[in-house]
Amino acid sequence: MARPKADLPPAAAILALADGEGRLALRVTPGARVETIVIEDGRALVKVRTKPEDGKANAAVLDLLATALGIAPSRLQLLRGATGRDKLVQIVAP
């Protein structure tokens, strides 16, 4: 059975949450049943299926966020929260 596509908000809505320097606050739920991004209380709530093992969930979060924004994953940099659920991601200019 095929997995459903991720439910993603418009890129403009996600970018509106970023500060003037392109930093975006995230709250992550690894090991979720579905992959999605929801905007709530001024930050993005990201759910990924990947378990938090050896940084795989962080990579999945960056990939999903890049897909939602329509940019390459290499343009996203994890600044803070490598081992926690609250993360700070920098959107790097091309």
Phi and psi in degrees as a GROMACS rama.xvg file:
@    title "Ramachandran Plot"
@    xaxis  label "Phi"
@    yaxis  label "Psi"
@TYPE xy
-74.3899  144.535  ALA-2
-78.2256  142.632  ARG-3
-69.7548  152.124  PRO-4
-67.4626  151.981  LYS-5
-66.2679  143.187  ALA-6
-88.5616  108.737  ASP-7
-120.646  136.727  LEU-8
-74.5175  167.381  PRO-9
-61.5091  147.196  PRO-10
-58.0373  -37.5104  ALA-11
-62.6126  -35.9906  ALA-12
-67.8349  -37.6125  ALA-13
-70.8288  -44.4586  ILE-14
-63.3114  -28.4039  LEU-15
-65.694  -21.2516  ALA-16
-80.8321  -18.019  LEU-17
-72.6596  147.501  ALA-18
-80.2223  -175.069  ASP-19
-63.2409  -20.6687  GLY-20
-100.34  8.5347  GLU-21
81.6525  20.8842  GLY-22
-93.0592  139.358  ARG-23
-128.719  125.109  LEU-24
-86.7064  132.883  ALA-25
-127.186  150.083  LEU-26
-120.087  121.304  ARG-27
-110.786  139.573  VAL-28
-120.236  102.186  THR-29
-81.3862  158.699  PRO-30
71.3631  24.2178  GLY-31
-77.4684  163.545  ALA-32
-75.4715  -32.3935  ARG-33
-129.934  153.795  VAL-34
-96.2147  127.566  GLU-35
-157.624  162.438  THR-36
-128.819  127.697  ILE-37
-125.498  139.238  VAL-38
-97.7691  124.395  ILE-39
-153.155  133.349  GLU-40
53.8529  40.6393  ASP-41
76.6816  13.2249  GLY-42
-146.897  163.562  ARG-43
-92.8807  131.92  ALA-44
-99.2317  118.146  LEU-45
-113.208  128.15  VAL-46
-117.472  128.791  LYS-47
-128.358  152.138  VAL-48
-74.586  -27.718  ARG-49
-64.2272  139.251  THR-50
-78.4109  151.877  LYS-51
-78.7001  73.318  PRO-52
-124.32  125.101  GLU-53
54.4359  33.7879  ASP-54
78.0452  6.99671  GLY-55
-66.5664  -36.6862  LYS-56
-67.7326  -38.5413  ALA-57
-62.0912  -41.7901  ASN-58
-64.2015  -39.943  ALA-59
-65.753  -37.7868  ALA-60
-63.2185  -46.6533  VAL-61
-65.0368  -38.4256  LEU-62
-64.7226  -44.9722  ASP-63
-65.0755  -42.4608  LEU-64
-64.1026  -41.3362  LEU-65
-62.7456  -40.2267  ALA-66
-62.4806  -43.8852  THR-67
-64.5434  -35.4675  ALA-68
-86.3456  -14.037  LEU-69
73.5615  34.1095  GLY-70
-127.342  169.779  ILE-71
-75.4304  143.325  ALA-72
-58.6982  -24.6597  PRO-73
-68.455  -13.8887  SER-74
-86.9367  1.0349  ARG-75
-112.007  136.522  LEU-76
-130.18  127.99  GLN-77
-78.7742  113.36  LEU-78
-89.4031  -39.5156  LEU-79
-149.522  146.251  ARG-80
98.7695  29.1869  GLY-81
-60.4475  -30.3407  ALA-82
-114.688  6.20702  THR-83
-117.594  174.232  GLY-84
-82.5682  -27.4233  ARG-85
-89.6304  123.713  ASP-86
-128.149  155.347  LYS-87
-124.558  121.098  LEU-88
-116.295  136.658  VAL-89
-101.021  130.762  GLN-90
-92.1499  112.301  ILE-91
-86.6165  136.197  VAL-92
-67.2806  146.981  ALA-93
